[in-house]
Amino acid sequence: MAILVTPEIIRAAYDMLVLIPPFNTWGLPPSSEVKFDVSKSRAIYGDYRSAPHLIRVSATTVGTIEPVIRTVAHEIIHLKQNIDGTETRAMHNKVFKTLAADVCRAFTWDEKGF
C-alpha cells in the first residue's frame, strides 16, 4: 500500500530502528536531536547531512513503508559514521560496508541493493 512520506513517518521509522539491534548498541542520538524531512529527488531514495543531523527520504522514489524503513536504516549508518568520525570522501567506504553488512544480516536484507 502506498503511503504519503512525511517527516513524522521518517521520525517514527528512526525511533523504531534505534530500539533494534544492531542500532540499539550504536549510541545514536534521540530523534529530538535529528531533523527529518522529505525530498522530491528522483535520483536518490534518501540522504544524510550533518550539523545538525538531518535525514531525508524522497517521496518521489519511496512510496511504501518497507523502503522507508530501509532508507532510514541506510541513512542511520551515515549518521553513525559522522558521530564516530569514520566518514571519508567515498560515501560507502569500508566502515560503511561493514556496518551495512551487520544491518542487512540482522534484517535479512540483500546487501547489493542496500
N, CA, C and O of each residue as an XYZ file, in Angstrom:
456
protein
N       0.842     -1.176      0.000
C       0.000      0.000      0.000
C       0.888      1.240      0.000
O       1.820      1.350      0.796
N       0.594      2.144     -0.875
C       1.353      3.390     -0.960
C       1.043      4.280      0.237
O      -0.082      4.317      0.737
N       2.076      4.999      0.683
C       1.891      5.936      1.783
C       2.426      7.297      1.372
O       3.257      7.407      0.470
N       1.943      8.316      2.036
C       2.480      9.648      1.866
C       3.630      9.775      2.854
O       3.418      9.742      4.067
N       4.851      9.922      2.336
C       6.019     10.038      3.204
C       6.012     11.429      3.831
O       5.936     12.442      3.135
N       6.093     11.454      5.154
C       6.101     12.710      5.907
C       7.280     12.687      6.882
O       7.817     11.618      7.174
N       7.686     13.848      7.383
C       8.731     13.856      8.410
C       8.355     13.008      9.632
O       9.228     12.399     10.251
N       7.080     12.964      9.976
C       6.635     12.182     11.128
C       6.823     10.682     10.891
O       7.192      9.953     11.812
N       6.576     10.224      9.682
C       6.772      8.804      9.358
C       8.261      8.472      9.374
O       8.654      7.412      9.862
N       9.085      9.362      8.850
C      10.529      9.150      8.858
C      11.036      9.098     10.301
O      11.849      8.239     10.641
N      10.565     10.003     11.139
C      10.936     10.019     12.566
C      10.494      8.721     13.243
O      11.249      8.146     14.027
N       9.288      8.260     12.949
C       8.784      7.024     13.555
C       9.650      5.829     13.144
O       9.923      4.950     13.962
N      10.078      5.796     11.892
C      10.969      4.720     11.435
C      12.289      4.783     12.200
O      12.805      3.751     12.629
N      12.833      5.976     12.372
C      14.070      6.157     13.131
C      13.874      5.687     14.567
O      14.685      4.918     15.084
N      12.804      6.142     15.215
C      12.541      5.771     16.602
C      12.432      4.257     16.772
O      12.903      3.712     17.770
N      11.823      3.583     15.818
C      11.709      2.133     15.878
C      13.082      1.489     15.689
O      13.471      0.611     16.459
N      13.808      1.923     14.672
C      15.086      1.282     14.355
C      16.108      1.405     15.476
O      16.867      0.467     15.717
N      16.145      2.539     16.163
C      17.151      2.703     17.223
C      16.893      1.796     18.428
O      17.732      1.703     19.324
N      15.750      1.135     18.452
C      15.447      0.179     19.521
C      15.881     -1.244     19.182
O      15.869     -2.119     20.048
N      16.268     -1.479     17.918
C      16.515     -2.817     17.395
C      18.010     -3.005     17.116
O      18.670     -2.099     16.608
N      18.545     -4.206     17.458
C      19.946     -4.481     17.094
C      20.125     -4.446     15.578
O      19.211     -4.843     14.855
N      21.237     -3.998     15.088
C      22.409     -3.549     15.827
C      22.349     -2.079     16.250
O      23.206     -1.623     17.007
N      21.357     -1.339     15.775
C      21.289      0.103     16.033
C      21.261      0.443     17.521
O      21.806      1.465     17.937
N      20.632     -0.404     18.312
C      20.455     -0.087     19.732
C      21.769     -0.101     20.520
O      21.789      0.297     21.685
N      22.853     -0.548     19.908
C      24.158     -0.549     20.582
C      25.085      0.546     20.060
O      26.236      0.634     20.488
N      24.607      1.364     19.160
C      25.467      2.334     18.472
C      25.554      3.699     19.152
O      26.315      4.550     18.692
N      24.822      3.936     20.203
C      24.871      5.231     20.872
C      24.340      6.365     20.013
O      24.901      7.461     19.996
N      23.258      6.093     19.302
C      22.665      7.084     18.406
C      21.909      8.145     19.187
O      21.410      7.872     20.279
N      21.817      9.349     18.643
C      21.078     10.406     19.339
C      19.576     10.136     19.301
O      19.083      9.467     18.394
N      18.856     10.658     20.288
C      17.394     10.540     20.236
C      16.862     11.328     19.045
O      17.523     12.236     18.542
N      15.681     10.976     18.610
C      15.112     11.644     17.430
C      14.916     13.139     17.648
O      14.830     13.897     16.683
N      14.845     13.568     18.893
C      14.714     15.002     19.163
C      15.955     15.788     18.747
O      15.901     17.010     18.611
N      17.072     15.089     18.543
C      18.314     15.732     18.115
C      18.587     15.544     16.623
O      19.658     15.900     16.133
N      17.622     14.987     15.910
C      17.746     14.745     14.467
C      16.580     15.425     13.776
O      15.444     15.359     14.247
N      16.862     16.077     12.660
C      15.795     16.677     11.856
C      15.422     15.669     10.776
O      16.290     14.976     10.244
N      14.162     15.586     10.457
C      13.653     14.673      9.432
C      12.886     15.488      8.410
O      12.096     16.367      8.754
N      13.135     15.178      7.142
C      12.485     15.948      6.085
C      12.244     15.060      4.880
O      12.805     13.970      4.767
N      11.406     15.542      3.988
C      11.050     14.837      2.767
C      11.656     15.593      1.595
O      11.583     16.820      1.526
N      12.257     14.844      0.672
C      12.765     15.461     -0.549
C      11.898     15.016     -1.721
O      11.041     14.143     -1.581
N      12.131     15.619     -2.859
C      11.412     15.243     -4.076
C      12.369     14.689     -5.123
O      12.051     14.651     -6.311
N      13.545     14.260     -4.669
C      14.564     13.756     -5.576
C      14.072     12.541     -6.358
O      13.427     11.648     -5.808
N      14.382     12.528     -7.617
C      14.093     11.362     -8.454
C      15.331     10.471     -8.560
O      15.248      9.348     -9.055
N      16.470     10.967     -8.098
C      17.738     10.272     -8.267
C      18.128      9.411     -7.064
O      18.857      8.431     -7.220
N      17.654      9.763     -5.872
C      18.066      9.030     -4.670
C      16.864      8.713     -3.791
O      15.819      9.359     -3.874
N      17.039      7.705     -2.952
C      15.989      7.343     -2.003
C      16.020      8.246     -0.777
O      14.979      8.638     -0.250
N      17.225      8.568     -0.334
C      17.357      9.402      0.843
C      18.763      9.934      0.958
O      19.644      9.583      0.173
N      18.969     10.800      1.964
C      20.309     11.303      2.215
C      20.430     11.720      3.663
O      19.443     11.897      4.377
N      21.701     11.873      4.075
C      22.020     12.308      5.425
C      22.930     13.519      5.329
O      23.862     13.550      4.526
N      22.654     14.494      6.142
C      23.519     15.678      6.245
C      23.786     15.918      7.721
O      22.933     15.671      8.574
N      24.985     16.402      8.003
C      25.345     16.666      9.397
C      25.207     18.145      9.714
O      24.989     18.976      8.832
N      25.341     18.446     10.992
C      25.403     19.820     11.527
C      24.204     20.690     11.161
O      24.378     21.589     10.339
N      23.050     20.505     11.683
C      22.647     19.418     12.570
C      22.312     18.152     11.789
O      22.178     18.181     10.565
N      22.178     17.047     12.508
C      21.825     15.786     11.853
C      20.503     15.952     11.106
O      19.521     16.445     11.660
N      20.496     15.535      9.851
C      19.297     15.613      9.013
C      19.188     14.338      8.188
O      20.121     13.977      7.471
N      18.063     13.663      8.286
C      17.767     12.504      7.446
C      16.580     12.870      6.580
O      15.523     13.267      7.070
N      16.784     12.725      5.257
C      15.696     12.993      4.311
C      15.385     11.730      3.520
O      16.277     10.939      3.214
N      14.115     11.553      3.194
C      13.655     10.453      2.362
C      12.872     11.064      1.216
O      12.095     11.999      1.409
N      13.081     10.530      0.023
C      12.396     11.059     -1.157
C      10.983     10.498     -1.262
O      10.784      9.284     -1.304
N      10.027     11.380     -1.303
C       8.638     10.972     -1.509
C       8.401     10.549     -2.952
O       7.407      9.890     -3.257
N       9.308     10.927     -3.832
C       9.171     10.588     -5.248
C       9.604      9.153     -5.522
O       8.968      8.457     -6.314
N      10.683      8.700     -4.873
C      11.203      7.357     -5.140
C      10.791      6.329     -4.097
O      10.916      5.128     -4.340
N      10.304      6.769     -2.950
C       9.911      5.864     -1.863
C       8.432      6.091     -1.572
O       8.029      7.197     -1.213
N       7.626      5.046     -1.725
C       6.190      5.246     -1.534
C       5.497      4.208     -0.679
O       4.286      4.277     -0.473
N       6.269      3.228     -0.172
C       5.689      2.239      0.727
C       6.563      2.137      1.969
O       7.704      2.599      1.965
N       6.044      1.544      3.014
C       6.717      1.583      4.308
C       8.045      0.821      4.327
O       8.997      1.272      4.964
N       8.126     -0.311      3.648
C       9.358     -1.105      3.711
C      10.551     -0.319      3.167
O      11.592     -0.295      3.824
N      10.454      0.326      1.998
C      11.590      1.126      1.543
C      11.872      2.347      2.422
O      13.013      2.806      2.483
N      10.864      2.876      3.096
C      11.104      3.969      4.041
C      12.018      3.460      5.151
O      13.000      4.115      5.501
N      11.698      2.304      5.698
C      12.494      1.743      6.793
C      13.908      1.433      6.317
O      14.875      1.745      7.011
N      14.039      0.825      5.146
C      15.375      0.513      4.602
C      16.177      1.786      4.352
O      17.375      1.832      4.629
N      15.528      2.804      3.835
C      16.221      4.068      3.549
C      16.681      4.731      4.834
O      17.814      5.206      4.912
N      15.826      4.772      5.837
C      16.211      5.360      7.118
C      17.351      4.549      7.731
O      18.288      5.131      8.277
N      17.290      3.231      7.654
C      18.373      2.388      8.173
C      19.695      2.728      7.482
O      20.735      2.840      8.132
N      19.644      2.888      6.173
C      20.829      3.252      5.399
C      21.397      4.594      5.863
O      22.603      4.733      6.064
N      20.524      5.564      6.029
C      20.982      6.899      6.431
C      21.468      6.925      7.880
O      22.318      7.744      8.230
N      20.942      6.040      8.724
C      21.440      5.936     10.098
C      22.912      5.519     10.088
O      23.687      5.962     10.936
N      23.295      4.682      9.146
C      24.707      4.295      9.056
C      25.564      5.520      8.780
O      26.630      5.672      9.375
N      25.116      6.396      7.888
C      25.862      7.634      7.622
C      25.924      8.503      8.883
O      26.963      9.095      9.174
N      24.832      8.580      9.621
C      24.809      9.340     10.873
C      25.826      8.754     11.854
O      26.594      9.490     12.474
N      25.826      7.427     11.989
C      26.768      6.739     12.883
C      28.205      7.056     12.474
O      29.046      7.323     13.332
N      28.492      7.029     11.178
C      29.841      7.348     10.728
C      30.208      8.794     11.049
O      31.354      9.084     11.390
N      29.248      9.692     10.943
C      29.507     11.085     11.284
C      29.858     11.217     12.764
O      30.808     11.915     13.118
N      29.104     10.556     13.617
C      29.356     10.600     15.050
C      30.739     10.027     15.375
O      31.472     10.575     16.198
N      31.080      8.917     14.717
C      32.344      8.225     15.005
C      33.546      8.825     14.277
O      34.688      8.462     14.560
N      33.290      9.752     13.328
C      34.383     10.338     12.571
C      34.991      9.386     11.556
O      36.179      9.485     11.248
N      34.187      8.460     11.030
C      34.698      7.490     10.059
C      34.242      7.786      8.629
O      34.403      6.954      7.736
N      33.678      8.963      8.421
C      33.281      9.361      7.061
C      34.526      9.664      6.236
O      35.525     10.163      6.755
N      34.454      9.363      4.974
C      35.516      9.728      4.036
C      34.856     10.319      2.800
O      33.631     10.414      2.722
N      35.668     10.708      1.848
C      35.103     11.234      0.601
C      34.284     10.172     -0.122
O      33.303     10.484     -0.795
N      34.692      8.924      0.022
C      33.906      7.819     -0.530
C      32.732      7.585      0.413
O      32.921      7.174      1.558
N      31.535      7.845     -0.064
C      30.360      7.765      0.803
C      30.170      6.376      1.404
O      29.769      6.248      2.561
N      30.453      5.345      0.630
C      30.255      3.974      1.099
C      31.620      3.297      1.212
O      31.966      2.411      0.431
N      32.375      3.741      2.202
C      33.716      3.220      2.417
C      33.662      1.873      3.138
O      32.589      1.300      3.326
N      34.818      1.382      3.533
C      34.904      0.065      4.173
C      34.096      0.014      5.468
O      33.409     -0.973      5.734
N      34.177      1.068      6.270
C      33.420      1.095      7.536
C      31.921      1.049      7.240
O      31.184      0.302      7.884
N      31.471      1.842      6.271
C      30.056      1.823      5.894
C      29.644      0.413      5.494
O      28.616     -0.089      5.949
N      30.437     -0.221      4.651
C      30.087     -1.558      4.151
C      30.040     -2.588      5.276
O      29.207     -3.494      5.251
N      30.921     -2.455      6.255
C      30.903     -3.364      7.405
C      29.631     -3.168      8.223
O      28.968     -4.139      8.586
N      29.289     -1.910      8.514
C      28.061     -1.620      9.255
C      26.833     -2.058      8.468
O      25.896     -2.617      9.040
N      26.829     -1.810      7.163
C      25.702     -2.204      6.311
C      25.532     -3.718      6.302
O      24.407     -4.217      6.311
N      26.638     -4.446      6.285
C      26.556     -5.909      6.317
C      25.906     -6.378      7.621
O      25.093     -7.302      7.612
N      26.265     -5.742      8.741
C      25.656     -6.085     10.027
C      24.152     -5.818     10.011
O      23.362     -6.643     10.470
N      23.766     -4.667      9.482
C      22.346     -4.303      9.410
C      21.597     -5.272      8.502
O      20.536     -5.778      8.866
N      22.145     -5.526      7.336
C      21.469     -6.420      6.379
C      21.330     -7.833      6.932
O      20.309     -8.488      6.725
N      22.345     -8.295      7.627
C      22.271     -9.618      8.255
C      21.160     -9.637      9.307
O      20.381    -10.589      9.369
N      21.084     -8.595     10.129
C      20.073     -8.531     11.191
C      18.654     -8.492     10.629
O      17.735     -9.057     11.222
N      18.473     -7.827      9.485
C      17.135     -7.654      8.912
C      16.865     -8.586      7.734
O      15.812     -8.509      7.101
N      17.812     -9.456      7.448
C      17.758    -10.381      6.299
C      17.493     -9.648      4.981
O      16.686    -10.077      4.157
N      18.200     -8.529      4.813
C      18.127     -7.747      3.585
C      19.328     -8.086      2.706
O      20.394     -8.445      3.207
N      19.147     -7.971      1.416
C      20.228     -8.173      0.455
C      21.143     -6.950      0.473
O      20.684     -5.823      0.292
N      22.424     -7.174      0.690
C      23.381     -6.069      0.757
C      23.532     -5.349     -0.578
O      23.848     -4.159     -0.590
N      23.321     -6.022     -1.691
C      23.550     -5.409     -3.007
C      22.691     -4.177     -3.230
O      23.170     -3.184     -3.777
N      21.460     -4.220     -2.827
C      20.573     -3.083     -3.024
C      20.566     -2.086     -1.890
O      19.856     -1.082     -1.940
N      21.358     -2.362     -0.862
C      21.347     -1.522      0.313
C      22.388     -0.428      0.185
O      22.534      0.394      1.089
